[in-house]
């Protein structure tokens, strides 16, 4: 039986005793724990039971020895497992023998490499490392220099000894391979124990980037010796990701984010070995983006200072690409685009169906016969596509309220005038989706569409399209079984704006669950967590994203060697990674928070919060 409460805690956190006020019975508390399949009954008050009601209910039941805070009474605690509820056990009940935890690894890598061989020696690393890249690559050299500034923040207490490592040799098979979906990101890393040079080999510069990130986690400052060391040399790593699409959605419509914050998000994606930034740049609430063809569009920005020029977009893409991160813009149509109608009201169906809500664009042409909405879409797509070297463009297609099409006489007249006549507003939806997809393909991009487009079109959808599942697992399974590529972002599992979703909820998602057709597995491109911006801005966006997005990122990279959050070593590794993000200036909420992005509950170490 699956736990009634979503999985959260992975390990037994501790024991605490308390006394019932009206009865001399003492209870042990096991935080985040359940005794599964050992239920007597659930009290009528259920999840709303007070502690006193739970105690009284258990004491009144002859066979009850424990209860969960979700109201279930237990007759045994023989089968305890992690859960999101707390378990209270009568103190005179024999307590389970604590399981023996495995020894922690000598180095806390995140994400966990696919193959690691640890040595038993600590080797000192000279901060004045000499980097050699063969063949020469200014991009790899610049990447390594940036990481070196983050790694070597402290000054050694004494000069490093003569047997310290002083060089890193990087060999890249092809330094000119472009950044695309599926680019080879594999690498091998060897850190010797005798002071000879570190060796990093990769087929592309992007594999070299990943290897450098791993090396940056291996080199730590030892405050006892006051030297930088690698704790487990000789260290040998062979690594590659499971999925080629690993990233987040960043929403800059609901709240504008500064370029500084966007760059910090990109930096943090790189530290986590994510490689995709899905930029949800505009929506119906605001339009912060410059357009040359339609210069008044950004009159719908929240303010004149909360905007992005096309040069800004170019700079963000360049910054991300130099860190091995693809940027996939999203321009959602025909819904989620009514902000365009603030300055161009002819793009919407009527004043009543204008930008005040998420109304769809109008299919009705102007007096000259020109379809003004499609023309505007074409112009924006052309401008953004020219800035983005990526092969994909997200076109949305979700949450289209067709009532305006149904209620607007001009739309109904236009439908009747088509040959053959359109008899349903579903056909208006098809008209927009099909035309915009054709435009996008003509611009050399593969369209990505939210799940509703797959639900509507099914196998009539062009095979160039990618299905983005956000409502159900079934959409991903059905699409890939029919030969379509798909991305996982299902709400309830991968939405970062759900502040009650703890890191374990993200970590425990198996993207391939239910994908049993072997030919469908390669069509699952990967996943991205969604940072929808209704309640996040520059004051809290990074700690809303992290550490939970990092939990998903490890499953996407290390899928074949990690399973779920019940592994007692996962939580401590994630806490160590959080400490590293904080060292690098990335705001990251405490791992143990029951509510995302909330502050620490009191004094303590980042390793235990």
N, C-alpha and C positions, 0 to 999 in steps of 0.2 A: 504494500500500500504506500503510495506516495505521501509525504508529509502534508498535513493540511495547511501548514504555513510555509511560505516560500523559503527555500534553503538560505540560511545566512551563515551562522558561525561554523567554522570548520574544526575547531578543537575545543576541548573542555577548558573553560576560562578560569574556573576556580570554584570554591565552595564557601558558603556563608551560612551561618545558623541564625535563626530568629525564633522568638517565642510567641505563641498565640496568646492573645491577651486573656481569653476566657478559658483556656485549657492548658494544662502543663504538658503539652505535646510539642516537641521540637522538630524542626524540619531542616533538611539540607537543601540548598538551592543549587541547581545545575544550570547556569545561564546557557541560553541558546541550545537547548537539548530536548529531545523527545524520546519516549519509550514507545516505539512504534508497534502497532498491532497487538497492544496489550490493554485495550480500552475496556472499561466497564460500561460507561455511559458518559454523555456530555450533559452537564448541568444546564438548565433552561437559560441561565444568564449568559452562557457561551463566552465570547470574547470580552464581554463587558463585565464579567464577574469581578468583584473586589477580592482581595486576598483573603479577607475574613470569610466571605461566602465560599471560596474554594476550600479553605481549611474545614469549615463546618460541613460542607458537602462530603468531603472525603472521610471525616470522622464519623459521619452518620452512615456510611456504607461499610458493611462488615468486612469486605475483602479489599478495601481500598488501602494501598500503601503509598500512593503518590498522585499528584495531579499536575496537569499542564496549565499554563496561564490562558489557554484558549478554552478552558472549561471542561476538559476531558479528565475523568478519573481513571486510575490505573490499578490493576491488580498485580503487577510485576514490573520490574525495571531491568529485566534480563537482556533486552535488546535496545540499548540506548544509541541514539544517532543524532548528528547535528540537525538543528532546526532553528526557526526564528522565535519560538516560544521558550519560556523558561520552565524547567521541571523542578517540582518540590517533592521531596521524598521524606517520609517519616524517619526520624533519626534512628529508631530502633530497627529499621529495615537493613539487612546486610547490604553494604555499599559495594558497587562493582569495583573490581581491581583495575586501576588506571592502566591503560595500554602504554607500552613502551614506545616513545616517539623515536623515529629514526634520527640519526645524527645530522645536524645541519651541514650543508655544503661549505667548503672553505671559502667560497666566493659566492655572493648573492647576485647571480645574473638575472636580469629581467629584460626581455623574455628569455626563458630557459633555452640554451642552445640544444640542437638535436643530438649532437655527440660531444661529450666532454670527458677528457681524461685528466684528472688532477694529479699533480705530483705532491711531494711532501716537503719541499724546501721553499723558504721565502727568499725571493731575489729582489735586490734593490734596483730601482730605476732612477737614472739621473734625469732630473727635469729638463736638462739641456739636450733633449733627444735630437739626434740627427735623422731626418726623414729622407729616404730615397724612394722615389716612385719610378718604376720602369714599365713601359716607356713614360716619359715625363707627362704629368697631368696637372696643370695649374689648379683644376677643380679639386682633385684629391688632396693636393698640398694645402690648399686653403681650408678644406674641410678638417684636415688633421690639425692645422694651426688653431682653428676655432676650438676644437676639443681640448687641445693642450692647455689653453687658457683656463678652461673649466677644471681640468684634472689637477693642474699644478698651482693651486691657489695658495698653498702654504710654502714657507721657506724652510728647507732642511736645517736641522740644528747644527749639523757639521757638514763639510763637503762630502758628497757621496764617495764611497770607497772605490778603489781602482777596478774591482770586479763587478761594479754596477753595470746594468745595461745602459748603453749610450746610443743605440741606433735601432731604427725600425726600417726594414726593407719591405716595400710593397710592390708586388708584381701584378699587373693587370693585363689580361690577355688582349682585351680590346677596349681602349680608352675612348673610342668614338661611338660606342653603342648608345643610341638615344634612349631617353626615358619614356617607356611605354608600359602599358599593362602587360604583365608577364615577363618583364625584363629579368634577366638572371641576377638574383641578389645573393647567390651562394658565396661562401668564402671559407677559407681555412686559416687558422691562426695558431702559431706556435710561439710560446714564450719559454726560452731555455732557462736552465737553472745555473748556468756557468758564466753568465754575463755576456754571452755572444748576442748578436742582434736578434730582435723579434722579427719573425717572418709572417707576412700577411699576403695571401694570394687570392685572387678573384678573377672571374671572367669579365666583369664590367666594373666601371667605377662605382656603381651602385652597390655591388657586392663588397667593394672596398669600404664604402661608407658604413655598411652594416658591421663589418669586421672591426672598424675603428671604434664604433659605438661599444662593441663588446670589450675591446681592449680598454676603453675608458672606464668601464665598470670594474675591470680586473685590477687596475692600478689604484691603490688607496694609500692615503697618508697614515703612517703608523705613529701615533703620538707618543708611544713609549720609546721608540728609536729615533723619532723625528726624521724619518726617511720615507720616501715613496716606495712601496713594495708591491709585488705580486705574491700573494700568500701561498700559492700552490703550484710552484714550478717543479719540473717542466709541465707546462700547461698546453694541451693540444685540443683544439676545437675544430670540428667540421660542421657547418651550419647552413641551413637554407630554410625559407619559409614554406609553410603548407599552402597558403593562399596568396594570390597576387594582388588582391584588393583588400587593403587593411587601412581603415581610416575613420574619420569622423565627418559628420555634417556640421558645418558652422553657419549659423543663421545671423546675418547682419541686417535683417529687415526689421524684426520686432524690436531689437535694440542695436543701434549702430555700435560697432567696435572700432577702436582706433587702429591705425596701422601698427603701432607699437604692440598692442595686444594681439593682433593677428600674427605678427612675427614671433611673439612668444609662444603662441599656440603651435605654430609651425616648428619652432625649436623643440618643443616638448614632444611633438609627434615623432620627430627624428630620434630623440632620446629613447623613445618607446618602440622604435623600428616600425612605425606606421609609415605608409607611403602614399596616402591619398587624402586630400582635403576637398571635400564636396562643399562648394561655396554657394549656399542658398542666399544669394546676394540681394534679391528683391522679392516682394510679395505684395499683397493687397493693402497692407497697413501703411507702407512707405515705399518710396523709390529713391534710394540714395545714389544711384548710378548715373554718371554722365552719359549722354548720347549726343553724338554730333548730328545725326540725322534728325533727331527729335529733341532739340536742345532744352525744351521746357519740361521734359519728363521729371527731372530731379527737383522741380518745384514741389513735388510730393515727398521730399525728404523731411525728416523730423525737424531739422533746422538747416540753415545754410552752412553751418560748420560740421554737420553730420552727413558728409557726402564722400564719394569716391570718384576721382577722375579716372579716365581710361588709362592715364599714365600710372595711377596708383595700382590699378589692376595688373598692369604689366609688371610693376615692381614686385607685387606680391607673388605673381607666378614665377618670376625670375628667382626670387628669394627661396621659394619652396623647391623649385627644380634643382637649384644648387645644393640642396640638402636631400635630394633623392625623393622628393615628394611631388606627386602629380596634383594639379589643381583642376577640378572638374566643375565648371560654372553650372548653375541652375537658373533657368528662366522658365517658370511654371506658367503654362497656358492650357486651356482657355480660362480656367479659374485662377485664383490667387494672383491676378494681374490687374485688378481694377484700379490700382493706384495710377496706372497710365492715364486714366480718365480724368484725373484732377486737372490737367492742362489740355488734354485732348478728349473732351467729353463725347465726341463722335465715335470713339472706340467702344463705348458701352451702349447697352440697349436703349437706355432712357435715363432721365434724371433720377427717377425712382430706383433704377438699377445701376446706380453709379458707384463711385469709390467709397461710399460710406459703409460698405459691407463687402463680403467676398462674393461679388457678382461676376458672372462670366463676361467675356468680351462678346461683342456683337458680330454676327456674320453678315450684316446688311451692308451693301456697298453704298458709296455716296452718289450724288447726282450724276457724276461722270461714269459711274459703273465700276469704280475702283474699290476693291475691298480694303477699306482703310485699316481694319484690325490686322489682317494678314500682312499688309504692307509694313505696318509698324513692327510686327513680330519679326518679319524678314530683316528689317533694318537692324534691330537690336541683336539678333542672332549673328548677322554678318559682322557687326562691330566686335562682339565678344569672341566669335570664332577666330577672327584675325589676330586676337591677342593671345589665344590659348593654343599651344602646340599639341595639346592632348587629343587623342582620337575619339573622345567621348564628350557628349554634351547632355546635361540633364534637362528634360523638358517637362517634368512634373506630370500633369494630367489628372491629379487627384482632387477629390472633394469638389466636384463641379455641381453647383446648384442650378438645375435646369429651369427653375420656376420663372426666371426672367424671360427666357426664350419662349416659354409657354404663354406668358401674360402680355408680351409686347406685340401689338398688332403688326408693326413693321417686320418683325422676325417671322411671324406667321405668314405674312404675305410673301416674304422672300422664300420661305419653305415651299409654299404652293407654286411659286414660279419656277422652281427647279425642274429639270427634265432628267428623269421622272420626278414628280413632286415628292418632297420629303414629308412623311406622315407622322414622324416622331421626333422629338427633340434629341433622342439618342442619336439620330442621324446627323444632327447639327454637331454633336460631340464628335462623331466620326469624321465629319467634314474638317473640323479644326485639327484633330489629332493626325489624320492622314496627310493633310497639306503641310503641317509643320514638320512632320517626320521627313517628308520628301525634301523640304528646304534644307533640313539638317544634313541629310545624307549627301545632298548636292554640295554642301560646304565641306565634305570630307569627314564628317563626324558620325559616329554611331549614336543613335538616340537612346537615352535611358528614360524609362517611364515608370512612374509609381504603379503599384499593384492594380489599381482600378482599371488601367488601360488593358492589362492582361485579362482581367475579369470580363471586360466588355468585348474585346476583340478575339481572345483565345488564339487559336492557331491561324486566324486571318491576319494577325500582326506580322509585319515584315520581320524576317529572321535577323536583320541587322540590329533590331531593338534589344535592349537589356531590360529585364523585368526586375524592378526594385521592390521586394516584398517588405511591407510594413504593417500589414493587417493580420497576416496569417502565415503559418509555415506551409500550408497547403499550396499557396501560390508559388513558392519557390520549388516545391516538389513537382507540381504539375507542369510548370514552365520548363524546367530542366528535363523532365521526362519526355517533353515534346520537342526537345532540341534547342531550346532558348537558353541564353545565358541569364544568370540571375545573381542578385546581391541580397544579403540578409541584413535587415534593420528592423525587425518586428517590434512594434510597440509592446510594452509590458516586459520586454527582455533587454532592449538595447536603447531605450530613450533616456538620455541623461537628464532631461528636465523632470523626470519622475524622481523626485528627491527621496522617496521612501525605498527606492531600489538600491540595495547595498551592493558592494563590489562582488559578492558571491553570486548574485543573480546574473551579473554579466559574465562572470567566469564560467558558470555552469552551463551556459548555452553551448550546445553542440550544433553547429551550423549544418552539419550533414545528417542530423537525425532524420530518419524517414527517407533519405535519398538512397534507395537500395539498388537502383539501376546503375551498374558500373559505368555505362556510357554517359550518365547524367552527372556524375561526380565532378568531372573536369569543367562542367558548365557552371558550377557554383563558384563564382569568381572570388567570393570572400564576404566580408561584412564591414559595416560602418556604424558606429554609435551616433545617435542623433542629439546634437546640442541645440535644440530649439530654444529660441531666445526670448520667449515671453517674460521670463523672470530672471534673466541673466544679462548682465552688461559687463563693462570693464571692471566693475568692483568685485565681481564674484565668478566670472565665467570660467577662469582657469581651475579654480578649486571645485567647480561644478563638474568639469570634465574629468579631472584627475583626483583620486587614483582610479576611478571606475573604468574609464576608457582604456587605461593600461591593463586592467584585468581582461577585458575583451581582446586586447592586442596580443597578449601572450597566447591565448587559445588559438588565435588566427595564425600566429607564427609557429608555435610549438605544438600544434594539434596532435601530432603523432607520438609525443612523449609526455604529455600532461593530460589529465582526465577531468578532475573537478576540484572544488575548493575543500573537499574533505581531506585532501592530502595535508597533513599537519605542517609541511614545510612551505606550502604556498603562501599562507598569510605572513609569516616572518619575512619571506623574500620580498613580498609586495611592500611591507613596511620599510625594509631596507631601501627599496627603490624609491619610495616616497621621500626618505631622507636625502637620497641623491638629488631628486628633483628640487627639494628645498635648498640644497647646497648650490644648485645651479640657478637659483632665483626664480623657480617656477612655483607659484602658489599651488599647493596640493593639500586637500583636506585630509584629516586623520582617517586612516584605514578603518578603524573600528567604529566610526560614526554610525549611529542608527539612522541618521538623517544626513543626506549628502550635503557637502559644503559647510556644515556647521563647524563651529570653532572647537578646539580642544576643551574638554570638560574641566581641566585643571592642569596644574604643573605636571610635566613628565617628558619623557624622551620620545622623539619621533619614531623610534624603534618599537614602541609599545602602545602607540596611540593610533 
